[in-house]
Amino acid sequence: MVKPVICADIGGSFIKFAVSAKPGQIKLLDKIATPNESWQALSQALVTLIEQWQSNYDRDSALAISTTGIVDHVADTVFAGNIRAYHTHQLRRELSQLLKRPVYIANDADCFTLAEAHLGKGSNLPIVLGAIVGTGIGGGLVINGKIIEGRGGVMAEWGHGPITRTEVSIHGRLIHLPRIRCGCGQTGCLDTLAGARGIERLHLQLHQQSLTSQQIMTLDKQSDVQAELTIQVWLAIVSEPLALMMNILSPSIVVVGGGLASEPELIARLDEQVKALILNPINAPLIVPGIFHQDGGLIGASLLGTVDLL
Ligand SMILES: [Zn+2]
């Protein structure tokens, strides 16, 4: 009999708290604002949630956490720019002592990729690459059902490094691209031009028009000439680093998470464009929308807590 697992998805804004009776099954119990600044407040919030909902699980049920940030299992630390409460703390050791139960922690992009690799679009495939295109760019890699964490918890971060072109040619028109300083400290990262904020930035530069990424994508579907150009530039910028990473890792499938996962037509265009650039293309789709882009953190966490995948 598998014990229920307590699952928490800790983001910069909210903590989603749930119980999982079996991997992939999630019952959301609560959602609270994340106490970002204070470790005392954050750890106490978890104590309170676990006490409040204890009729849903056993006294020794594991707590499995999906979190934003870089999870370093060797140092037992999480670095998240938007959750300063984590800094200087050894999360797994301190939380398992405080909560008197096993604690598992993984990065949210890794949890999404794990969910897709076991229960979603990557089921039974050996190499599953998660490509997160949301507010920013992120990634995760699962090989043979296990998260590959990389040194210091950094893996599949295809949004960082000075990798974007300085110009792209769209139908013979040469378009100069801004090189913007990134939150990681470098200049010219894909992350600055390719996430939701990046699309908005591109559109503003190309057309001097301030629209949300959602508005730009909607206008593109309506064949608005300006939005079409923005999306063509975006596809050109994103496809090259993604193709490079696919040549390096040779994933069985690339599962898209984040806001872009709700745009299947755009992902199909990205798939076509990337397949024209990789060394071993196939006819079937290689880049597909994930099915767990809404709750991949909690579903991945439910897998972490049930089987020893790390
Ligand atoms: Zn960067």
Boltz pocket constraint, residues with backbone or C-beta under 6 A from the ligand:
constraints:
  - pocket:
      binder: B
      contacts: [[A, 159], [A, 160], [A, 161], [A, 182], [A, 183], [A, 184], [A, 185], [A, 186], [A, 189], [A, 191]]
      max_distance: 6.0
